[in-house]
Amino acid sequence: MKDYEKLFQKITSWAHERKIDQADPRVEFMKMAEELGELSSAYNKENYEKLVDSIGDLQIALLIFCKLVGVDHYQAMVAAYNEIAQRTGMTTDDGVFIKETDLKAINGEKRKS
């Protein structure tokens, strides 16, 4: 937690020095969308260094976006984890996770047919 807070403070200072923390949130939103494209490309090309770089850039853009729109990034992460922590299910052969509730719905439909 302390490392997260220190890093967040550094990123906040960096953004403030460059007046990014006063920018239109849509700009950071577009940066996140661009970084997702970079992330996808790095993943598909199995470029580990670019993958790490893109994940870092995406996280920084997300942190700044959260600050611009008044969302506590840490609280959002905790809330997201709490949402999925008890989720159960299975991963298919092609790597798709299916929630237990969706599995029951799918199996119920198969029985009706």
C-alpha positions in Angstrom: 0.0 0.0 0.0 2.8 2.4 0.9 4.6 1.8 -2.5 1.3 2.4 -4.3 0.8 5.7 -2.5 4.4 6.9 -3.2 4.0 6.0 -6.8 0.7 7.7 -7.1 2.1 10.8 -5.5 5.0 10.8 -8.0 2.6 10.4 -10.9 0.3 13.2 -9.5 3.3 15.5 -9.2 4.5 14.7 -12.7 1.0 15.3 -14.1 0.6 18.6 -12.2 4.0 19.9 -13.4 2.8 19.4 -17.0 -0.7 20.7 -16.2 -2.1 17.3 -17.3 -4.2 17.3 -14.1 -6.2 20.2 -15.6 -6.8 18.6 -19.0 -10.1 17.5 -20.4 -10.8 13.9 -19.2 -11.6 12.9 -22.7 -8.0 13.4 -23.7 -6.9 10.8 -21.1 -9.7 8.6 -22.1 -8.4 8.6 -25.7 -4.9 7.9 -24.4 -6.3 4.8 -22.6 -8.0 3.7 -25.8 -4.7 4.2 -27.7 -2.7 2.3 -25.1 -5.2 -0.6 -25.3 -4.4 -0.8 -29.0 -0.7 -0.8 -28.2 -1.2 -3.4 -25.6 -3.1 -5.7 -28.0 -0.4 -5.3 -30.6 2.4 -6.1 -28.2 0.5 -9.1 -26.9 -0.1 -10.4 -30.4 3.5 -10.0 -31.4 4.7 -11.5 -28.1 6.8 -8.4 -27.5 7.3 -8.5 -23.7 9.1 -5.2 -23.4 6.4 -3.3 -25.3 3.8 -5.2 -23.3 5.3 -3.9 -20.0 5.6 -0.4 -21.5 2.0 -0.4 -22.7 0.6 -1.7 -19.4 2.6 1.1 -17.5 1.3 3.8 -19.9 -2.2 2.5 -19.6 -2.1 2.5 -15.8 -0.7 6.1 -15.7 -3.4 7.3 -18.1 -6.0 5.5 -15.9 -4.7 7.1 -12.7 -4.8 10.6 -14.3 -8.2 10.0 -15.7 -9.5 8.9 -12.3 -8.1 12.1 -10.7 -9.7 14.2 -13.5 -13.1 12.7 -13.0 -13.0 12.5 -9.2 -12.8 8.7 -8.8 -10.4 7.2 -6.2 -8.4 4.7 -8.2 -7.6 2.6 -5.2 -11.2 2.4 -4.1 -12.2 1.5 -7.6 -9.7 -1.4 -7.6 -10.9 -2.6 -4.2 -14.5 -2.4 -5.4 -13.7 -4.3 -8.6 -11.9 -7.0 -6.7 -14.8 -7.4 -4.2 -17.2 -7.7 -7.1 -15.3 -10.7 -8.6 -13.6 -12.2 -5.5 -16.3 -14.8 -5.0 -17.0 -15.4 -8.7 -16.8 -19.0 -9.6 -16.8 -20.7 -13.0 -14.5 -22.3 -15.5 -12.1 -21.4 -18.3 -12.9 -23.0 -21.7 -10.3 -24.6 -23.9 -9.9 -21.4 -25.9 -9.2 -19.4 -22.7 -12.6 -17.7 -22.1 -13.8 -17.5 -18.5 -17.5 -18.4 -18.0 -19.2 -17.5 -14.7 -21.0 -20.3 -12.8 -24.3 -18.5 -13.2 -23.8 -18.4 -17.0 -22.8 -22.0 -17.1 -26.1 -22.9 -15.3 -28.0 -20.8 -17.8 -26.3 -22.5 -20.8 -26.8 -26.0 -19.4 -30.4 -25.2 -18.7 -30.9 -24.1 -22.3 -29.3 -27.3 -23.6 -31.7 -29.5 -21.5 -34.7 -27.7 -22.9 -33.6 -28.4 -26.5 
